[in-house]
Amino acid sequence: MKNEILRMENITKIYSNGITANKGVYFSICESEIHALVGENGAGKSTLMKILFGLEQPDDGEIYLNNSRISITSPSLAIKNGIGMVHQHFMLVPSLTVAENVVLGLEPRNKGFFDYKKAVAITEELAQKYNLFVDPNSIVEDLPVGMKQKIEILKALYRGAKILILDEPTAVLTPQETVELFNQLMHLKNSGHTIIFISHKLNEVKQISDRVTIMRNGRNVGVFNTSDVSENDISRLMVGRDVVFKLDKNIKKLGKTILNVKNLNYTSETGKKVLKNISFSVRGGEILGIAGVEGNGQRELVEIITGLRNYYEGEIVIDNIRINNLSIKEIRELGTSHIPEDRMVYGVAAQGTIEENIISDRFYKKELNHRILMNIKKVSDISKDLIKEYKIKCSSSKQKVSMLSGGNIQKVVVAREFSSNPKLLIADQPTRGIDIGATEFIHKKIIQLRDSGTAILLVSADLNEILEVSDSLIVMYGGEIVAYFDDTANVTEEELGMYMLGLKRQSHDEIGRVIYE
């Protein structure tokens, strides 16, 4: 085995509400290895990495770097010790250039002024050295997701990182971009860097990592050479049971058209044409998937359908009602449920309790609201039933949502939206950043809704999810529908990736009749 470069011993973290995130965790990585860290949401892996990067402080335990004990009380100290972190949600300034983002906070200066030429030269040198080729003069907001990730890695390398923590690095990448990233990670490994690879995609863990540490319920339950364990072995250790990777789906039984989008066009505040003549429909008992690299109009499309965005051209009809001038509440009253892409912004009130969030879409209804007083017992009973049904890990229904893990926050959102008996479900990245156990559970619930006659629009950057769950799908690129498949059975991730990157495009005739008459 290679030389150990870093180890964490007996790491324990107990939050003020009594929840134990880490229980005496031992974690060790070697020089020049790619080490995967996996576990369910709430297993403690995020807390462990926050402690390593100085974002959290442990209640007990030590960290050793090259066998010398170190104290990491802030991210700046982590960086000084050669530890960098690339977060799942990028920390870039969209309006700045690539070079300006790379050197931000450590800008080269000439006679007291920012030396932009030097910043460009630094970026070019780093890009050349590590095979992370970018245009230093490009504005970040104009770049695709895969390129933004390269910039984040370059930022960490510029700050001297020898150990890189990558949090869900492939969550929003196409297969082609993932292959490119993995080639770059292998180059970094061969250059002497150590990479901690956090992922829920076990096929990628098997493909890229040398060793894997598995966590469950705040503890380290095993460290293995990745070649010695299967995906099933890893998932069993993560979840504590066998996980079914293949979804069983009944033959779809189509009902009437629930959602009809016709000739939808949208221009942003800056004058950019974001949506271009989008037309499609979804019937009851059908799951229509939308695939596409982020930034190709999916977000705007979802926000328009759910009432979060206005001032568009075209027509949207839900259950025979034109919604163009309706409020969010009125759209929901038509039987629309929405799992938003960003659960913390649109999905929950983080400082509210679980039960407050669960009833936030129905608190005004007669069964819960007696005009002056809420029916507290009914609210409590509904919340407790949903917590049990959706397996939300919490201390009680009175616990603040902000104290839950990401996967359990998502379950709160899903419990609320699924339990409203929707006619139309808009599911935008419903399993992003959550573990295989929670993903399996949510997928089964989506299929149950579909079988009960709900029309479902599924937007996801996870191509395996799109192909596994959807009955039919469209691909968006540049604000347009560039491909339509009425059956996902024979579509591959690689083929989808070609359309998503704009390398292929179906003709108008091939796209066919996406709108049902």
Secondary structure, DSSP 8 states (H G I E B T S, - for coil): ---EEEEEEEEEEE-TTS-EEEEEEEEEEETT-EEEEEE-TTSSHHHHHHHHTTSS--SEEEEEETTEEE---SHHHHHHTTEEEE-SS----TTSBHHHHHHTTS--EETTEE-HHHHHHHHHHHHHHHT----TTSBGGGS-HHHHHHHHHHHHHHTT-SEEEEESTTTT--HHHHHHHHHHHHHHHHTT-EEEEE-S-HHHHHHH-SEEEEEETTEEEEEEEGGGS-HHHHHHHHHSS----S---------SEEEEEEEEEEE-TTS-EEEEEEEEEEETT-EEEEE--TTSSHHHHHHHHTTS----EEEEEETTEE-TT--HHHHHHTTEEEE-S-IIIII--TTSBHHHHHTTTTTTSTTTEETTEE-HHHHHHHHHHHHHHTT---S-TTSBGGGS-HHHHHHHHHHHHHTT--SEEEEESTTTT--HHHHHHHHHHHHHHHHTT-EEEEE-S-HHHHHHH-SEEEEEETTEEEEEES--TT--HHHHHHHHTTS----HHHH---S--
